[in-house]
Amino acid sequence: MRFAWSSDLASRPWPEAIARFITDEPPEPSYLRLARSGELRRRAWAAVEELRECRVCPRDCGVDRFHALPAPQHETPRGIASASRVRGRAVPAHIPKGTSCFTGRYARVASAFPHFGEEDCLRGWNGSGTIFFSFCNLRCVFCQNWDVSQFGEGVELTPEQLAAEMLRLQALGCHNINWVTPEHVVPQVLEALCLAAEQGLRLPIVYNTSAYDSLRSLELLDGVVDIYMPDFKYWDAEKARRYLKAADYPEVARRAIREMQRQVGPLRFDRNGIAVRGLLVRHLVMPGATDDAQQIFRFLAREVDRDTYVNIMDQYRPTGTVSEEKYGELNRRPYGQELRAAFASARAEGLWRFNERIPRHPVV
């Protein structure tokens, strides 16, 4: 059985969280105007130049990523062939010492495909065109994509190759281009987006992030990204230090999410229920973090917007380096009462737009 969306809006029982924010005329993807004016190319050039002394993310490494180029023997179709080890992570040999994200001049990509596991408003019926970038500027001990975010599974792509992947996903009918974990490769994706736009890319851009983003990167992305999708993980700085290896994460995430809201506003949809522009905030419910969830929802309601579209996620499971011996407090699924408490605290703070299943009509 396959599913299709009816084009008759009037006959559809849309959830209120969507119905009040439907636009009859979806906006043109933001970056196309910048591409026509030449501003997109100017920003991309400036961003790539900044790789010479990198301040792309809040780590502020200051290393020269611009000249970190792979020798041919370092790459194979399956990924890293020559690498050193840094605290259990496989770091390509050509990456300069001190680079927190372990990424050089070119973005490393683990996979690119139509993803049907995202929110309904992103995946629609043809999938969200996800591009998973390897490595990460956080060190989440519980990461469910450890082989990608920490081990760096994937291959480096030139701007031309990355642009070709975006165009391929568009040709497959995807509803958007979904950059996953792009915080450390903003210059590289801007460079590739220039080429893709010139060759006919017309899909909205989803920026799927941990929220550990610098204001400089968000400045470069202003008018480029259509849908921001940050995951606000922890409110408490000590938990962030212990589990994400970034004590400043809560402060950085608050600053970044405020800026994202300023740029794109609340999440809006086309007549088929597909998100076209706005902010969608994820929160993964974690064991023993009920207070963090409450503070995060209070922040979203009081300092961002009560109309913020929120996905409260329940799929946490122990993985990464979590075990009974190490980070034992995370070595369980969240209890039912923790999930219920998260929803209750969100509603108590005035949030009401929660991610819901979109009604679909089965077609045999």
C-alpha positions as CSV (number, residue, x, y, z in Angstrom):
1,M,0.0,0.0,0.0
2,R,1.2,3.5,-0.7
3,F,-0.1,6.8,0.6
4,A,-1.0,10.0,-1.2
5,W,-2.0,13.5,-0.1
6,S,-5.3,14.8,-1.5
7,S,-5.0,18.2,-3.1
8,D,-8.5,19.2,-1.8
9,L,-7.6,21.3,1.3
10,A,-11.2,21.9,2.3
11,S,-12.0,18.2,2.7
12,R,-9.0,17.6,5.0
13,P,-9.2,17.5,8.8
14,W,-5.9,19.3,9.3
15,P,-4.5,19.5,12.9
16,E,-5.0,23.1,14.2
17,A,-1.2,23.3,14.6
18,I,-1.0,23.2,10.8
19,A,-4.3,24.6,9.6
20,R,-3.8,28.1,11.0
21,F,-0.4,28.4,9.3
22,I,-1.1,27.3,5.7
23,T,-0.1,29.6,2.9
24,D,-1.9,29.4,-0.4
25,E,1.2,30.6,-2.3
26,P,4.4,29.0,-0.9
27,P,7.3,31.4,-0.9
28,E,10.1,31.0,-3.4
29,P,13.2,29.4,-1.6
30,S,15.0,32.2,0.0
31,Y,18.4,31.6,-1.6
32,L,17.2,32.0,-5.1
33,R,16.9,35.8,-4.7
34,L,20.4,35.9,-3.2
35,A,21.7,33.8,-6.1
36,R,20.2,36.2,-8.7
37,S,21.7,39.2,-7.0
38,G,25.1,37.7,-6.6
39,E,24.9,37.9,-2.8
40,L,24.9,34.2,-2.4
41,R,28.2,33.8,-4.3
42,R,29.7,36.7,-2.3
43,R,28.8,35.1,1.0
44,A,30.0,31.7,0.0
45,W,33.4,33.2,-1.1
46,A,33.7,35.1,2.2
47,A,32.8,32.0,4.2
48,V,35.3,29.8,2.4
49,E,38.0,32.4,3.0
50,E,37.3,32.3,6.7
51,L,38.3,28.6,6.8
52,R,41.9,29.8,6.7
53,E,41.4,30.7,10.4
54,C,38.3,28.9,11.2
55,R,35.6,30.4,13.5
56,V,32.7,28.5,11.8
57,C,31.3,27.1,15.1
58,P,31.4,28.1,18.8
59,R,34.6,26.0,19.3
60,D,36.6,28.8,17.7
61,C,39.5,26.5,16.8
62,G,41.2,29.1,14.6
63,V,43.0,26.4,12.5
64,D,43.7,26.6,8.8
65,R,41.1,24.2,7.3
66,F,41.5,25.8,3.9
67,H,44.7,23.9,3.1
68,A,43.6,20.6,4.6
69,L,43.3,18.6,1.4
70,P,43.2,14.8,1.1
71,A,45.9,12.8,-0.8
72,P,44.2,10.3,-3.1
73,Q,45.3,7.3,-0.9
74,H,43.4,8.7,2.0
75,E,40.0,8.1,0.4
76,T,38.3,4.9,-0.6
77,P,34.6,4.4,-1.6
78,R,33.9,3.2,2.0
79,G,35.6,6.2,3.7
80,I,38.7,6.8,5.6
81,A,41.7,4.6,4.6
82,S,44.4,6.5,6.4
83,A,43.7,8.0,9.8
84,S,45.0,8.7,13.2
85,R,43.1,8.1,16.4
86,V,41.9,10.9,18.7
87,R,40.2,9.6,21.8
88,G,38.8,6.7,19.9
89,R,37.8,8.7,16.8
90,A,39.2,8.1,13.3
91,V,40.7,11.4,12.1
92,P,41.8,11.7,8.5
93,A,45.5,12.1,8.3
94,H,45.4,15.4,6.4
95,I,43.2,17.2,9.0
96,P,45.3,19.7,10.9
97,K,45.8,19.2,14.6
98,G,43.4,21.2,16.8
99,T,40.5,20.9,14.4
100,S,37.6,20.1,16.7
101,C,35.3,18.9,13.9
102,F,38.0,16.8,12.2
103,T,36.9,18.3,8.9
104,G,39.1,20.1,6.4
105,R,38.6,22.1,3.2
106,Y,35.9,19.8,1.9
107,A,32.8,18.5,3.6
108,R,32.7,14.8,4.4
109,V,29.3,13.2,3.6
110,A,28.1,9.9,5.0
111,S,25.0,9.5,2.9
112,A,22.4,11.4,0.8
113,F,19.0,9.9,0.2
114,P,15.2,10.5,0.4
115,H,14.5,10.1,4.1
116,F,11.1,8.9,5.2
117,G,11.9,8.9,8.9
118,E,11.6,12.7,9.4
119,E,8.5,14.6,10.5
120,D,5.6,14.2,8.2
121,C,5.7,17.8,7.2
122,L,9.2,17.3,5.9
123,R,9.1,13.9,4.4
124,G,5.7,14.2,2.7
125,W,5.2,11.4,0.1
126,N,8.6,11.5,-1.7
127,G,10.9,11.9,1.3
128,S,13.1,14.7,2.7
129,G,16.4,15.0,0.7
130,T,18.8,14.4,3.6
131,I,22.5,14.9,3.3
132,F,24.2,13.5,6.4
133,F,27.5,15.3,7.1
134,S,30.2,13.3,8.9
135,F,31.8,14.4,12.1
136,C,30.3,17.0,14.5
137,N,31.3,19.9,16.7
138,L,29.7,18.2,19.7
139,R,30.8,15.0,21.5
140,C,27.5,13.6,22.6
141,V,28.3,10.4,24.5
142,F,24.9,9.0,23.6
143,C,24.9,9.8,19.9
144,Q,22.8,7.4,17.9
145,N,24.9,8.0,14.8
146,W,28.2,7.5,16.4
147,D,29.9,5.9,13.4
148,V,29.1,9.1,11.4
149,S,29.4,11.9,14.0
150,Q,32.4,10.6,15.8
151,F,34.1,8.0,13.7
152,G,33.6,10.0,10.5
153,E,32.2,7.4,8.2
154,G,31.9,8.9,4.7
155,V,33.8,10.5,1.9
156,E,34.9,14.1,1.2
157,L,33.0,15.8,-1.6
158,T,34.1,18.7,-3.7
159,P,31.6,21.6,-4.1
160,E,30.7,20.3,-7.5
161,Q,30.0,16.8,-6.1
162,L,27.9,18.1,-3.2
163,A,25.9,20.3,-5.6
164,A,25.3,17.3,-7.8
165,E,23.9,15.4,-4.8
166,M,21.4,18.2,-4.1
167,L,20.3,18.1,-7.7
168,R,20.0,14.3,-7.7
169,L,17.7,14.5,-4.6
170,Q,15.6,17.1,-6.4
171,A,15.3,14.9,-9.4
172,L,14.1,12.0,-7.2
173,G,11.1,14.2,-6.2
174,C,12.2,15.1,-2.6
175,H,10.3,18.0,-1.0
176,N,13.4,19.8,0.4
177,I,17.2,19.5,0.8
178,N,17.9,18.6,4.4
179,W,21.4,19.4,5.7
180,V,22.0,17.1,8.7
181,T,24.7,18.2,11.2
182,P,25.9,21.1,9.1
183,E,27.2,23.3,11.9
184,H,30.9,22.8,11.0
185,V,30.5,22.9,7.2
186,V,28.5,26.1,6.6
187,P,31.1,27.5,4.1
188,Q,31.2,24.3,2.2
189,V,27.4,24.0,1.8
190,L,27.1,27.6,0.8
191,E,29.7,27.1,-1.9
192,A,27.9,24.0,-3.2
193,L,24.5,25.7,-3.0
194,C,25.7,28.5,-5.3
195,L,26.5,25.9,-8.0
196,A,23.3,23.9,-7.4
197,A,21.2,27.1,-7.7
198,E,22.9,28.0,-10.9
199,Q,22.1,24.5,-12.3
200,G,18.4,24.6,-11.3
201,L,18.0,23.7,-7.7
202,R,14.6,25.0,-6.5
203,L,13.9,23.2,-3.2
204,P,13.6,24.7,0.3
205,I,16.7,24.3,2.5
206,V,16.3,22.6,5.9
207,Y,19.0,23.3,8.4
208,N,18.9,20.2,10.7
209,T,21.2,21.1,13.6
210,S,22.2,20.4,17.2
211,A,21.8,24.2,17.8
212,Y,25.5,24.5,18.6
213,D,25.9,27.2,16.0
214,S,27.8,30.4,15.9
215,L,26.1,33.7,15.2
216,R,28.6,34.3,12.4
217,S,27.4,31.2,10.6
218,L,23.8,32.1,11.1
219,E,24.5,35.6,9.7
220,L,25.8,33.9,6.6
221,L,22.7,31.7,6.4
222,D,20.2,34.6,6.8
223,G,18.0,34.6,3.7
224,V,19.5,31.2,2.7
225,V,17.8,28.7,5.0
226,D,14.1,28.3,4.7
227,I,13.5,25.9,7.6
228,Y,15.6,25.8,10.8
229,M,15.3,22.6,12.8
230,P,17.5,22.8,15.9
231,D,17.5,20.1,18.6
232,F,17.7,21.7,22.0
233,K,19.3,19.0,24.1
234,Y,20.1,20.2,27.6
235,W,19.5,23.3,29.6
236,D,21.9,22.6,32.5
237,A,25.5,23.6,31.8
238,E,26.9,20.8,33.9
239,K,24.9,18.1,32.0
240,A,26.0,19.7,28.8
241,R,29.7,19.5,29.9
242,R,29.3,15.9,30.9
243,Y,27.3,14.5,28.1
244,L,27.9,16.9,25.1
245,K,31.5,18.0,26.1
246,A,30.4,21.6,25.7
247,A,29.5,23.5,28.9
248,D,28.5,26.5,26.9
249,Y,26.0,24.5,24.8
250,P,22.8,25.9,26.6
251,E,23.9,29.5,26.2
252,V,24.9,29.0,22.6
253,A,21.6,27.1,21.8
254,R,19.4,29.8,23.3
255,R,21.3,32.5,21.3
256,A,21.1,30.5,18.1
257,I,17.4,29.6,18.4
258,R,16.5,33.3,19.0
259,E,18.3,34.2,15.8
260,M,16.7,31.4,13.8
261,Q,13.2,32.6,14.9
262,R,14.1,36.2,14.0
263,Q,15.1,35.1,10.5
264,V,12.2,32.7,9.5
265,G,9.4,33.1,12.1
266,P,6.9,30.3,13.0
267,L,6.7,27.2,10.9
268,R,4.3,27.5,7.9
269,F,3.0,25.0,5.3
270,D,1.7,24.7,1.8
271,R,-1.7,23.4,1.0
272,N,-0.4,19.8,1.1
273,G,0.9,20.2,4.6
274,I,4.5,20.3,3.6
275,A,6.6,22.8,5.6
276,V,7.9,25.7,3.5
277,R,9.4,28.2,5.9
278,G,9.9,28.7,9.6
279,L,11.3,27.2,12.9
280,L,10.8,23.6,14.1
281,V,12.4,22.8,17.4
282,R,13.1,19.2,18.4
283,H,13.7,18.1,22.0
284,L,14.8,14.5,22.7
285,V,13.5,13.5,26.1
286,M,16.5,12.2,28.1
287,P,16.6,10.0,31.3
288,G,16.7,12.2,34.4
289,A,16.3,15.5,32.6
290,T,12.8,16.5,33.4
291,D,13.9,19.9,34.8
292,D,15.9,20.5,31.6
293,A,12.8,19.9,29.4
294,Q,10.7,22.3,31.5
295,Q,13.3,25.1,31.3
296,I,13.7,24.6,27.5
297,F,9.9,24.8,27.0
298,R,9.7,27.8,29.2
299,F,12.4,29.5,27.1
300,L,10.7,28.7,23.9
301,A,7.3,30.0,25.1
302,R,8.6,33.2,26.8
303,E,11.6,34.2,24.7
304,V,11.0,32.7,21.3
305,D,7.3,32.3,20.4
306,R,4.3,30.4,21.9
307,D,3.6,29.4,18.3
308,T,6.8,27.6,18.0
309,Y,6.3,24.2,16.4
310,V,7.8,21.5,18.7
311,N,8.6,17.9,18.2
312,I,9.0,16.2,21.6
313,M,10.8,13.0,20.7
314,D,10.7,9.7,22.7
315,Q,13.2,7.6,20.8
316,Y,16.2,7.9,23.0
317,R,18.0,4.6,23.6
318,P,21.4,3.9,25.2
319,T,24.1,3.9,22.5
320,G,27.4,5.6,21.8
321,T,29.7,5.2,24.8
322,V,26.8,4.8,27.3
323,S,26.9,1.6,29.3
324,E,26.2,0.3,32.8
325,E,29.9,1.1,33.6
326,K,30.0,4.5,31.9
327,Y,27.3,7.1,32.1
328,G,25.2,4.5,33.8
329,E,22.5,7.1,34.5
330,L,21.8,7.3,30.8
331,N,21.7,3.5,30.3
332,R,18.0,3.2,30.1
333,R,15.0,4.4,28.0
334,P,13.1,7.4,29.4
335,Y,10.3,6.4,31.8
336,G,6.7,6.9,30.8
337,Q,6.3,9.6,33.5
338,E,9.3,11.5,32.1
339,L,7.7,11.6,28.6
340,R,4.3,12.7,30.1
341,A,6.0,15.3,32.2
342,A,7.7,16.8,29.2
343,F,4.4,17.2,27.3
344,A,2.7,18.5,30.5
345,S,5.4,21.2,31.1
346,A,5.3,22.3,27.4
347,R,1.6,22.8,27.6
348,A,1.8,24.5,31.0
349,E,4.2,27.0,29.5
350,G,1.7,27.8,26.7
351,L,3.2,25.9,23.8
352,W,0.5,24.2,21.7
353,R,1.9,23.4,18.2
354,F,3.2,19.9,18.6
355,N,4.3,17.6,15.8
356,E,1.4,15.5,14.7
357,R,0.8,12.9,12.1
358,I,-0.7,14.4,8.9
359,P,-3.9,12.8,7.7
360,R,-3.3,10.7,4.7
361,H,-5.6,8.9,2.3
362,P,-4.4,5.3,1.4
363,V,-4.2,4.4,-2.2
364,V,-4.0,0.7,-3.0
